[in-house]
Amino acid sequence: MSDKDPKLTDGGEWIDHEDCIIGDQEGLENLIQACNTALEKGEFYGPGLGDWVGVKRLDSDWFKDPQDSPQTRFANFVLAAILIFLLALILVGLITVLSWVFG
């Protein structure tokens, strides 16, 4: 990242800026444009937002009960099933090897 890149970050690392979004003029102007696009279209993904890649508009109800999207939950379920299957294969292989060595 060069010095000319827009700067925008979470101020949580510094006590003087805690709970603030901090940035230089270009970074904050990019954030304004990204927020306006998100308000109009629902989301914005693009460069110039420092540590972030995008801005999304969500309904107020989502904040009462935040949940991952159904696609994310399905992907997590598939990943868990694959990992359990691989663990089962490793255990079967380990038991087989041990039976060869000590059997």
NORGI-V412910 format. One record per backbone hydrogen bond with DSSP energy under -1.0 kcal/mol. CO is the residue of the C=O (numbers start at 1). NH is the residue of the N-H. E is the energy in kcal/mol with one decimal. If there is no record, write none. Layout:
BEGIN
co=CO nh=NH e=E
co=CO nh=NH e=E
END
This chain:
BEGIN
co=2 nh=5 e=-1.1
co=7 nh=24 e=-1.6
co=8 nh=51 e=-2.2
co=9 nh=22 e=-2.8
co=11 nh=14 e=-1.8
co=14 nh=17 e=-1.2
co=17 nh=20 e=-1.3
co=20 nh=11 e=-3.1
co=22 nh=9 e=-3.1
co=24 nh=28 e=-2.6
co=25 nh=29 e=-2.4
co=26 nh=30 e=-2.3
co=27 nh=31 e=-1.9
co=28 nh=32 e=-2.2
co=29 nh=33 e=-2.2
co=30 nh=34 e=-2.6
co=31 nh=35 e=-2.8
co=32 nh=36 e=-2.5
co=33 nh=37 e=-2.3
co=34 nh=38 e=-2.5
co=35 nh=39 e=-2.4
co=36 nh=40 e=-1.8
co=37 nh=41 e=-3.5
co=38 nh=42 e=-1.8
co=42 nh=57 e=-2.7
co=44 nh=55 e=-2.5
co=49 nh=52 e=-2.0
co=53 nh=46 e=-2.0
co=55 nh=44 e=-2.6
co=59 nh=62 e=-1.1
co=61 nh=65 e=-1.1
co=69 nh=73 e=-2.3
co=70 nh=74 e=-2.5
co=71 nh=75 e=-2.5
co=72 nh=76 e=-2.4
co=73 nh=77 e=-2.1
co=74 nh=78 e=-2.5
co=75 nh=79 e=-2.4
co=76 nh=80 e=-2.4
co=77 nh=81 e=-2.4
co=78 nh=82 e=-2.4
co=79 nh=83 e=-2.5
co=80 nh=84 e=-2.4
co=81 nh=85 e=-2.3
co=82 nh=86 e=-2.6
co=83 nh=87 e=-2.4
co=84 nh=88 e=-2.3
co=85 nh=89 e=-2.3
co=86 nh=90 e=-2.4
co=87 nh=91 e=-2.4
co=88 nh=92 e=-2.6
co=89 nh=93 e=-2.6
co=90 nh=94 e=-2.7
co=91 nh=95 e=-2.6
co=92 nh=96 e=-2.3
co=93 nh=97 e=-2.5
co=94 nh=98 e=-2.5
co=95 nh=99 e=-2.1
co=96 nh=100 e=-1.7
co=97 nh=101 e=-2.4
co=98 nh=102 e=-2.8
co=99 nh=103 e=-1.2
END
